[in-house]
Each structure stands twice: as structure tokens, then as C-alpha cells.
Amino acid sequence: QVQLVESGGGLVQPGGSLRLSCLASVRSSSFDVMGWYRQAPGKQRELVARITSGGSTNYGDSAKGRFTISRDNAKNTVYLQMTSLKPEDTALYYCNAVRYGLVTDNYWGQGTQVTVSS
């Protein structure tokens, strides 16, 4: 059973930084893609950032230039470093992991809340 456990969320002032972590219960190297999505109240879930097993990354428009995704397969963990946070970054942030194959396996964590407010 695959579990993804997020941590690192919290309350931060505008302009501040946070680092989110997502720990996988299995070898993270087994996932083709790992990433972060977020969902604000009343809005659809959106891509924040994702990283492939080869280290290629792509970012949602809101994250470009401010957030950095990385993965440490030795620790079975994917990170999201967030800087220059804005109130509109307030959302529940979800970790995602995908294995491609004859059947695509798509896993989600429970989410960690990020609130940006003064």
C-alpha cells in the first residue's frame, strides 16, 4: 500500500518561505513522476510543480521563479521550496506520485495546509 505523507505546511507572512516535504512509504525511485498540486477553497486543484525520475521539472505559472521542486530518492522524499509567498498561495497542498505502465497508478497524499497572511 503506497502512502504519501506531506509535512511542512503552516502559517507564514507574505514574502516568507516554507519547505514542504512528501515522504513516500515505498521507494520513490519507483515513481515516474512526483509532484505537488494545490487547491484553494472554491477553486479547482492545480499543478504547482512536478519532477520526473530523470530530474526534469515543470511548474505551474503561479510557481515559476518562486518555487523549486526536488526529490531525494535516498530518503524517498520530494520537496517543494516556496519563496516570496503571497496570500494567493494559500491552499491545501497535495503530494502526487505516478507510475506509468499498462495501468497508470496515481497516488495522492492527504494534503498540508499553507496559509499566507499577515
Secondary structure, 3 states (H helix, E strand, C coil): CCCEEEECCEEECCCCCEEEEEEECCCHHHCCEEEEEEECCCCCCEEEEEEECCCCEEECCCCCCCEEEEEECCCCEEEEEECCCCHHHCEEEEEEEEECCCCCEEEECCCEEEEECC
